[in-house]
């Protein structure tokens, strides 16, 4: 009886101790029950930077496209957010791998021109993300796709051009066509890629052929320089020649008017003399003779020689019409 009584007392003493620990355990369980949901739901807040865009997926399907700022999504495993830098420009080399430090110029892809010449073209394509959702889910390996499409368009473009055009005037045309056609193909694939520029870094071919084409390029540059100098000279000489021609024509017209006026004056004076001569021929003839002598004699030197020793009188009259004695 006593043993059973003591056992009953021990059991009774143990039971109150276990009962006193239950409220503390329930308290912490309650706190965790409140904190964990708060932490879980607050983990759905995220920030998209100014140079980024985000795509929200709900159970794998695209739910929303969001721009810069603070946003909220349902925590994992309901929603998932993919953030992409849409303002950064990416590069890819066509026919070679881009490296930060290249001691040698890239060789590029080997191509055949329209006149069956072989050359190597190193092309660089710069692109950015235009549509983040398409970039993530429409194509597998967007960078590889850009390089393959650009190489295909480059091959198609160069094969339709002669080599001299490729090496001289056709570079800009090649870059423009590669950019346009590659962008059209990427849009058909809905790749979400936007090409910003296409640049030819290097074009190489056999050294002897390269020297020949360099000579052609130098000759074309010299021709352009000579043509520019000729145009400048023409622009300087033509206005000057036109001015001189205009001045000569003006002088000729003035001389013509002067000669016409002189001729009219001489004719009028002759007509007046003729009328006077018809009235009094002798008087008019003497007057004309005297006028002529007044003009001639001041320019003439007269020498009077007395060969007869003064025995024969000398006639000094030289002003009479028809008199030849001196």
RODO-2510 file (C-alpha; in nm, 4 decimals, decimal comma):
residues 326
     n   res          X          Y          Z
     1     x     0,0000     0,0000     0,0000
     2     x     0,2735     0,2402     0,0953
     3     x     0,4708     0,1589    -0,2194
     4     x     0,1718     0,2128    -0,4335
     5     x     0,1009     0,5322    -0,2465
     6     x     0,4526     0,6614    -0,3050
     7     x     0,4344     0,5676    -0,6677
     8     x     0,1085     0,7486    -0,6921
     9     x     0,2636     1,0521    -0,5303
    10     x     0,5619     1,0470    -0,7748
    11     x     0,3319     1,0152    -1,0716
    12     x     0,1202     1,2932    -0,9380
    13     x     0,4296     1,5149    -0,8896
    14     x     0,5534     1,4442    -1,2441
    15     x     0,2278     1,5279    -1,4153
    16     x     0,2114     1,8929    -1,2976
    17     x     0,5720     1,9520    -1,4228
    18     x     0,4904     1,8376    -1,7825
    19     x     0,1759     2,0467    -1,7879
    20     x     0,3697     2,3650    -1,6984
    21     x     0,6039     2,3311    -2,0107
    22     x     0,3202     2,3057    -2,2636
    23     x     0,2245     2,6782    -2,2720
    24     x     0,5853     2,7859    -2,3591
    25     x     0,6051     2,5343    -2,6380
    26     x     0,2728     2,6473    -2,7794
    27     x     0,3884     3,0107    -2,7579
    28     x     0,6944     2,9551    -2,9751
    29     x     0,4983     2,7477    -3,2187
    30     x     0,2482     3,0331    -3,2442
    31     x     0,5250     3,2895    -3,2965
    32     x     0,6788     3,0788    -3,5710
    33     x     0,3368     3,0326    -3,7245
    34     x     0,3052     3,4088    -3,7517
    35     x     0,6648     3,4950    -3,8516
    36     x     0,7128     3,2314    -4,1188
    37     x     0,4114     3,3398    -4,3312
    38     x     0,5204     3,7019    -4,2977
    39     x     0,8740     3,6171    -4,4096
    40     x     0,7378     3,3971    -4,6886
    41     x     0,5075     3,6611    -4,8319
    42     x     0,7515     3,9497    -4,7884
    43     x     1,0079     3,7537    -4,9915
    44     x     0,7922     3,8318    -5,2952
    45     x     0,9134     4,1915    -5,3094
    46     x     1,1877     4,2572    -5,5657
    47     x     1,3511     4,5553    -5,7345
    48     x     1,4186     4,6040    -6,1063
    49     x     1,6987     4,8503    -6,1790
    50     x     1,6774     5,1340    -6,4296
    51     x     1,8683     4,9430    -6,6984
    52     x     1,6696     4,6197    -6,6520
    53     x     1,3358     4,4582    -6,7375
    54     x     1,1794     4,1567    -6,5689
    55     x     0,9532     3,8736    -6,6824
    56     x     0,7227     3,7155    -6,4228
    57     x     0,6260     3,3497    -6,4734
    58     x     0,3449     3,1829    -6,2815
    59     x     0,3755     2,8060    -6,2807
    60     x     0,5940     2,8371    -6,5927
    61     x     0,3560     3,0560    -6,7956
    62     x     0,4375     3,4235    -6,8595
    63     x     0,2275     3,6325    -6,6240
    64     x     0,3662     3,9873    -6,6684
    65     x     0,6471     4,2013    -6,8068
    66     x     0,7603     4,4741    -6,5682
    67     x     0,9938     4,7686    -6,5957
    68     x     1,2223     4,9429    -6,3461
    69     x     1,1017     4,9927    -5,9896
    70     x     0,9851     4,7908    -5,6886
    71     x     0,7354     4,5116    -5,7621
    72     x     0,5707     4,2173    -5,5919
    73     x     0,5217     3,8591    -5,7030
    74     x     0,3904     3,5522    -5,5295
    75     x     0,6777     3,3663    -5,3638
    76     x     0,8237     3,0422    -5,4866
    77     x     0,7000     2,7999    -5,6123
    78     x     0,4098     3,0039    -5,7545
    79     x     0,5926     3,2851    -5,9344
    80     x     0,9416     3,3166    -6,0751
    81     x     1,1121     3,6356    -6,1957
    82     x     1,3783     3,6569    -6,4659
    83     x     1,5614     3,9918    -6,4768
    84     x     1,7578     4,0968    -6,7874
    85     x     1,9716     4,4017    -6,8645
    86     x     1,8011     4,5441    -7,1736
    87     x     2,0293     4,8473    -7,2196
    88     x     2,3628     4,6658    -7,2296
    89     x     2,5040     4,6010    -7,5776
    90     x     2,6415     4,2557    -7,6494
    91     x     2,8892     4,1638    -7,9227
    92     x     2,9521     3,8541    -8,1286
    93     x     3,2195     3,7869    -8,3891
    94     x     3,1199     3,6219    -8,7162
    95     x     3,3776     3,3616    -8,8088
    96     x     3,5953     3,4214    -8,5009
    97     x     3,5719     3,4545    -8,1239
    98     x     3,5905     3,7966    -7,9663
    99     x     3,8585     3,8409    -7,7041
   100     x     3,9429     4,1350    -7,4850
   101     x     4,3112     4,1352    -7,5825
   102     x     4,3963     4,0163    -7,9315
   103     x     4,7523     4,0715    -8,0479
   104     x     4,6627     3,9846    -8,4089
   105     x     4,3741     4,0934    -8,6250
   106     x     4,1001     3,8305    -8,6512
   107     x     4,0968     3,6311    -8,9718
   108     x     3,7200     3,5912    -8,9934
   109     x     3,5135     3,3652    -9,2175
   110     x     3,6387     3,2523    -9,5591
   111     x     3,4098     3,3650    -9,8431
   112     x     3,3912     3,3386   -10,2222
   113     x     3,3203     3,6560   -10,4183
   114     x     3,1152     3,6873   -10,7345
   115     x     3,4291     3,6816   -10,9548
   116     x     3,5575     3,3611   -10,7857
   117     x     3,8107     3,5232   -10,5535
   118     x     3,8560     3,3987   -10,1979
   119     x     3,8888     3,6377    -9,9077
   120     x     3,8403     3,6407    -9,5308
   121     x     3,5958     3,8804    -9,3681
   122     x     3,5883     3,9472    -8,9923
   123     x     3,2479     4,0860    -8,8957
   124     x     3,1277     4,2077    -8,5551
   125     x     2,7580     4,2259    -8,4688
   126     x     2,6378     4,4355    -8,1763
   127     x     2,2904     4,3718    -8,0389
   128     x     2,0678     4,4323    -7,7384
   129     x     1,7588     4,2682    -7,5889
   130     x     1,4482     4,4198    -7,7416
   131     x     1,1850     4,1841    -7,5993
   132     x     1,2920     4,0053    -7,2796
   133     x     1,0140     3,7438    -7,2932
   134     x     1,0931     3,6388    -7,6496
   135     x     1,4655     3,6443    -7,5735
   136     x     1,4185     3,4042    -7,2820
   137     x     1,1653     3,1570    -7,4190
   138     x     1,1287     3,1762    -7,7988
   139     x     1,4772     3,0663    -7,9072
   140     x     1,7476     2,8494    -7,7582
   141     x     2,0862     3,0224    -7,7662
   142     x     2,0102     3,3691    -7,9070
   143     x     2,3782     3,4579    -7,9407
   144     x     2,4498     3,1509    -8,1515
   145     x     2,1451     3,2276    -8,3651
   146     x     2,2626     3,5851    -8,4278
   147     x     2,6073     3,4664    -8,5364
   148     x     2,4702     3,1960    -8,7684
   149     x     2,2195     3,4264    -8,9367
   150     x     2,4757     3,7058    -8,9810
   151     x     2,7256     3,4639    -9,1376
   152     x     2,4595     3,3314    -9,3758
   153     x     2,3591     3,6804    -9,4898
   154     x     2,7243     3,7853    -9,5224
   155     x     2,7997     3,4852    -9,7460
   156     x     2,4959     3,5562    -9,9629
   157     x     2,5922     3,9239    -9,9946
   158     x     2,9597     3,8776   -10,0806
   159     x     2,8960     3,6058   -10,3389
   160     x     2,6986     3,8559   -10,5463
   161     x     2,9748     4,1214   -10,5544
   162     x     3,3099     4,1450   -10,7369
   163     x     3,6179     4,1547   -10,5190
   164     x     3,7187     4,5090   -10,6135
   165     x     3,3814     4,6379   -10,4951
   166     x     3,4120     4,4449   -10,1683
   167     x     3,7549     4,5938   -10,1004
   168     x     3,6716     4,9538   -10,1994
   169     x     3,3211     5,0983   -10,2186
   170     x     3,1087     4,8050   -10,1063
   171     x     3,1923     4,7887    -9,7351
   172     x     2,9086     5,0128    -9,6234
   173     x     2,6639     4,8315    -9,8496
   174     x     2,7686     4,4953    -9,7032
   175     x     2,7308     4,6174    -9,3447
   176     x     2,3894     4,7699    -9,4154
   177     x     2,2528     4,4620    -9,5922
   178     x     2,3802     4,2211    -9,3250
   179     x     2,2167     4,4308    -9,0543
   180     x     1,8845     4,4575    -9,2384
   181     x     1,8508     4,0946    -9,3488
   182     x     1,9729     3,9505    -9,0186
   183     x     1,7224     4,1641    -8,8275
   184     x     1,4421     4,0471    -9,0580
   185     x     1,5335     3,6823    -8,9914
   186     x     1,5537     3,7391    -8,6161
   187     x     1,2102     3,9025    -8,6213
   188     x     1,0669     3,6013    -8,8040
   189     x     1,2037     3,3770    -8,5300
   190     x     1,0660     3,6146    -8,2622
   191     x     1,4045     3,6103    -8,0953
   192     x     1,3619     3,9366    -7,9033
   193     x     1,7022     4,0542    -8,0318
   194     x     1,7533     4,4057    -8,1692
   195     x     2,0699     4,4568    -8,3777
   196     x     2,2331     4,7945    -8,3160
   197     x     2,5275     4,7820    -8,5568
   198     x     2,7261     4,5608    -8,7932
   199     x     3,0931     4,6437    -8,8537
   200     x     3,3570     4,4891    -9,0774
   201     x     3,6739     4,4691    -8,8690
   202     x     3,9059     4,3239    -9,1294
   203     x     3,9156     4,1965    -9,4892
   204     x     4,2217     3,9943    -9,5876
   205     x     4,3342     3,8151    -9,9037
   206     x     4,6532     3,7048   -10,0786
   207     x     4,9331     3,9634   -10,0244
   208     x     5,0044     4,0125   -10,3971
   209     x     4,6382     4,0613   -10,4767
   210     x     4,6021     4,2867   -10,1746
   211     x     4,8881     4,5074   -10,3018
   212     x     4,7240     4,5322   -10,6438
   213     x     4,3962     4,6404   -10,4926
   214     x     4,5771     4,8823   -10,2646
   215     x     4,7307     5,0388   -10,5744
   216     x     4,3833     5,0632   -10,7261
   217     x     4,2503     5,2281   -10,4106
   218     x     4,5437     5,4731   -10,4083
   219     x     4,4840     5,5535   -10,7747
   220     x     4,1162     5,6159   -10,7071
   221     x     4,2084     5,8443   -10,4178
   222     x     4,4550     6,0325   -10,6398
   223     x     4,1886     6,0621   -10,9086
   224     x     3,9411     6,2016   -10,6592
   225     x     4,2025     6,4475   -10,5328
   226     x     4,2859     6,5609   -10,8866
   227     x     3,9194     6,5999   -10,9709
   228     x     3,8657     6,8117   -10,6606
   229     x     4,1634     7,0292   -10,7492
   230     x     4,0341     7,0653   -11,1061
   231     x     3,6906     7,1645   -10,9777
   232     x     3,8483     7,4217   -10,7472
   233     x     4,0582     7,5604   -11,0329
   234     x     3,7522     7,5719   -11,2600
   235     x     3,5502     7,7473   -10,9907
   236     x     3,8280     8,0068   -10,9689
   237     x     3,8970     8,0513   -11,3420
   238     x     3,5467     8,0400   -11,4876
   239     x     3,4128     8,3444   -11,2969
   240     x     3,7338     8,5314   -11,3780
   241     x     3,7076     8,4423   -11,7481
   242     x     3,3431     8,5427   -11,7522
   243     x     3,4340     8,8776   -11,5961
   244     x     3,7096     8,9367   -11,8514
   245     x     3,4760     8,8366   -12,1356
   246     x     3,2086     9,0718   -12,0096
   247     x     3,4635     9,3526   -11,9813
   248     x     3,5974     9,2830   -12,3326
   249     x     3,2465     9,2830   -12,4776
   250     x     3,1728     9,6090   -12,2997
   251     x     3,4962     9,7656   -12,4296
   252     x     3,4186     9,6454   -12,7812
   253     x     3,0712     9,7944   -12,7653
   254     x     3,2114    10,1253   -12,6416
   255     x     3,4760    10,1234   -12,9171
   256     x     3,2075    10,0452   -13,1736
   257     x     2,9923    10,3328   -13,0543
   258     x     3,2962    10,5628   -13,0595
   259     x     3,3957    10,4641   -13,4131
   260     x     3,0407    10,4987   -13,5358
   261     x     3,0176    10,8451   -13,3834
   262     x     3,3527    10,9448   -13,5400
   263     x     3,2453    10,8105   -13,8768
   264     x     2,9157    10,9964   -13,8567
   265     x     3,1006    11,3156   -13,7581
   266     x     3,3551    11,2791   -14,0436
   267     x     3,0804    11,2110   -14,2937
   268     x     2,8841    11,5123   -14,1742
   269     x     3,1944    11,7318   -14,1955
   270     x     3,2738    11,6005   -14,5432
   271     x     2,9216    11,6720   -14,6569
   272     x     2,9555    12,0290   -14,5279
   273     x     3,2925    12,0712   -14,7058
   274     x     3,1463    11,9318   -15,0256
   275     x     2,8648    12,1823   -15,0152
   276     x     3,1139    12,4699   -14,9600
   277     x     3,3412    12,3369   -15,2337
   278     x     3,0536    12,3266   -15,4771
   279     x     2,9820    12,6912   -15,3998
   280     x     3,3459    12,8177   -15,4283
   281     x     3,5904    12,5500   -15,5464
   282     x     3,9109    12,7656   -15,5512
   283     x     3,8574    12,9203   -15,2142
   284     x     3,7667    12,5917   -15,0572
   285     x     4,0678    12,4189   -15,2137
   286     x     4,3053    12,6862   -15,0841
   287     x     4,1516    12,6668   -14,7389
   288     x     4,1878    12,2904   -14,7309
   289     x     4,5466    12,3199   -14,8511
   290     x     4,6338    12,5744   -14,5858
   291     x     4,4772    12,3630   -14,3126
   292     x     4,6786    12,0668   -14,4286
   293     x     5,0005    12,2681   -14,4359
   294     x     4,9374    12,3905   -14,0822
   295     x     4,9318    12,0324   -13,9707
   296     x     5,2246    11,9113   -14,1812
   297     x     5,4800    12,1962   -14,1744
   298     x     5,5424    12,1988   -13,7982
   299     x     5,6721    11,8452   -13,8395
   300     x     5,8887    11,9178   -14,1476
   301     x     6,2456    12,0616   -14,1429
   302     x     6,3191    12,2942   -14,4430
   303     x     6,6744    12,3560   -14,5691
   304     x     6,7251    12,6557   -14,8086
   305     x     7,0441    12,6280   -15,0190
   306     x     7,1683    12,9208   -15,2295
   307     x     7,3544    12,7455   -15,5094
   308     x     7,3825    13,0594   -15,7305
   309     x     7,5706    13,2788   -15,4919
   310     x     7,2822    13,5194   -15,4531
   311     x     7,2577    13,5983   -15,8245
   312     x     6,9186    13,4328   -15,8638
   313     x     6,6370    13,5296   -15,6308
   314     x     6,5064    13,2491   -15,4113
   315     x     6,1295    13,1952   -15,3922
   316     x     6,0449    13,0982   -15,0346
   317     x     5,6762    13,0789   -15,0992
   318     x     5,5770    12,7165   -15,0499
   319     x     5,2228    12,7731   -14,9500
   320     x     5,0705    12,8275   -15,2930
   321     x     4,8603    12,5389   -15,4218
   322     x     5,0381    12,3446   -15,6921
   323     x     5,3767    12,5232   -15,6315
   324     x     5,6605    12,2739   -15,6117
   325     x     5,9468    12,5253   -15,5815
   326     x     6,1344    12,5635   -15,2579
***
